[in-house]
Amino acid sequence: MKIDVLLGLQWGDEGKGKVVDVLTPGYNVIARFQGGPNAGHSLEFENRKQILHTIPSGIFHSEKINIIGNGVVIDPVIFEEEIKDLKNHGLNPQKNLSISKRAHLILPTHRILDAASEKAKGKTKIGSTLKGIGPTYMDKTGRNGLRIGDISQSDFNNKYDFLKKKHISLLSQYDYSYKEELNKLEKLWFDSIELVKQFQIIDSEYLINQYLNNNKSVLAEGAQGTLLDIDFGSYPYVTSSNTVCAGACTGLGVPPGKIGEVYGIFKAYCTRVGSGPFPTELDDQTGKDLRKKGKEFGATTGRPRRCGWLDLVALKYSIMLNGVTQLIMTKADVLTGFEIIKICTSYKENTETTTTHFPFQIESGMIPVYKKFKGWSENISQIENYDTLPGELKQYIDYIENEVKVPIKIVSVGPDRKTTIFR
């Protein structure tokens, strides 16, 4: 058995949570492979909306196994908040949720360092979620991070104090007051560590490979999006982990040869939260209308998302990097009511040259070249059959498929798990 991978192809917020929830009945195991509480995976079902940050989106199916993999970074306080919320809705996550021993811990000082660093950058800030993600991954690669498996070790407190002192030394470089905040965060953190201890702490790399060898189906769930990948995204305005398909191998401990289907999710248009280049961004009324109709506000930060037309240059790049085998288009319903819909097919670098390659660095003077499509006015949120979708939408989908050479197998026409059309 091979492991299937589901990931975002844009700048995050593509609707991964909903799609994982929809696909979960077809799998035995759901495993998160990177990111941390900077993720905000939104799910809607049975008149209820749920946002998950660290926990895999298969958790609402009690008969399925959910694993937080080694590539994830975990804030115990945020984790406890998620667990309490799930329990308030009648779930018992301790029965079907396990955590990798090798997953790294976000310390209170990681969060403070994140905030101090972002404040010091001023206008050049990246747009961090201020959850301590970057500093935690820095300590991971610096080989002095704390891991979930350290919690049960006798020298855990000593390791914590060592790392805390290092962070306090770094904080002396910033004009940032933190002592009162640290005392408050630290108490909550150690209280939450006790909750983490109640979960199954596992050698996830062995367990996942064992599941595959025993013909158990596994779905790897990614966070953020390909264009935020630390290596291949719009650097430096990226996240601190590998959001591409290869990240599933390192984030779960599975070899490349065991990768099966790669589900790539993209919105019918584009959005981005925070700073960084965004070639098709719309600073006009159309952009505002997209934001309003799509309810485009960050699930984690609440910040308004920047909105723009679909970018085929970026989409083809993401498909190439991930080896996508099936596409899933979300938020098609948001485009209802627009007389004209556009797709960016190339970038104009100057008055004479155009490119269809996603560049090393996107310059501010780079102009998107668009192809126009006629819109539709019908409400599609209740449609269950692809054949009954408006002809204009099907033409839009056909064009994308022909350009990217990968089939669009699922079209989402609303936030609820039921508003999903399988082709």
C-alpha angles and dihedrals in degrees: 000000000000129000118246119216128213119192144151122263100198135042094308129271091087095137100266094150094058094045094048088051090051094048097042096090087067094056138064096208135032116195130184111217109186146001126047140221089333084083120088111191109185122205129182126191139136092016091303133114121205130182120201123194107174106002118087116258093240092073094102090067100076094195092059126087115238123197132189102211132218093259092064124092115217133208104199092207095055089041090055091049090054092048093050091050092051091049090050087060093053100263126130106207093180088074098058108017125088131177128215116243087222097057111113125239125235108223125207088249090055089061092047092048089051092053094044093049094048092048091051092054092063111179091003094061117138097223098252119188085228092232094127094253098134097047090047093054088045090058090046092056089039087060098234103092127126119244134201089251090060091066092080095044121105092233095052095113091048091052090048093051092048092053093043091055090050090053093048088053090053092048090060087075091064134070092234131128110217114145098098091043092049094053091053095045093045095057092050090046097055091044089054092048087067090059092049089056089062092066129082106271105200147178088247096183091061094042096049093048089047090053090051092048089051091053094253113151116238129192117199112211119207129200132217113007143281094260088059093055113133092232105029104025130093092291132235089019092067141102123263101251140060106269094178127096092269087064089068089062095051094034095054105021100247125138120245091246090065095060111113125172117006112208112201117197124202136166120242084244133017135265136177134188121210130001130331141084119313111174098191097042114142115216092180138081091284090060090049091049091052090051093049097044093043093044087231104189123127114267090212103034104020089227117147112258122232110241135206146145124294113282113215093182090061093039094054089048091053093046090052095049094049102037089233114201099179132027128213119196118202135191095026087146091065091067091060111117099027110122093206126029122189137205123198109230100174144352124250108220095183137345093291110026129073128180136197092194121100100240132231088243126015108222122211091239093059109116123204118233110218139205113206127224132189113249131221134230103203119113103244099177093100097043114116102176124066093216091063095055116111113278091236091059092048089051089051090051094045091052092052092048093050091050099046097034093223124108121247100225100174131037118192115208099177144008097261119091088240094059093077126116119205115203 
